[in-house]
């Protein structure tokens, strides 16, 4: 298991009622059957509301999640690499709260 996958599961397993699942064939966590975070090519991806979305996308190397690679990003989803691992837990909890409210 890679370092990013280990951290992904550590964070996801620590969130109450979060369930391991799959999204686009990638590992994710869901709450109330709604995905809020996934692991994609060793980066963590978060579904974020404003202003947290702007905070995440402004980090160096962050980008919108485009799982197809065909230039059709999912506008609410931001992917962050291991260089921003210190922020992963906070963004995961924010993403969880966001999908719980919607």
C-alpha positions, 0 to 999 in steps of 0.5 A, a space after each residue: 500500500 502506498 503512503 498516500 493510500 495509507 493516509 487516505 484510509 487513516 483519514 477516511 476511517 476516522 470519520 464517523 459513519 463514513 463507508 469505504 466504497 468505489 467511485 469511477 473504479 477508484 477507492 472512495 469514502 461515502 456518507 449517506 451513499 454520497 461520495 465526498 473523497 476519493 483516491 486517484 493516482 496517489 492524490 486525494 480528491 475532495 468535493 468542496 463547497 465555496 470558500 473551501 473549494 477556492 482555498 484548496 484550488 489555490 494551493 500549488 499543484 492543485 487542480 480540478 478532478 478530471 477522472 476521464 482525462 478528456 477535459 471535462 473536470 468535475 467542478 466541485 472536486 479538487 485533487 491535492 497531492 502528497 505535498 499537501 497531505 497536512 491539509 487532507 484531513 481538514 478538507 476530508 471533514 469539510 467535504 463530508 459535512 458538505 455532502 451531508 448537508 446536500 
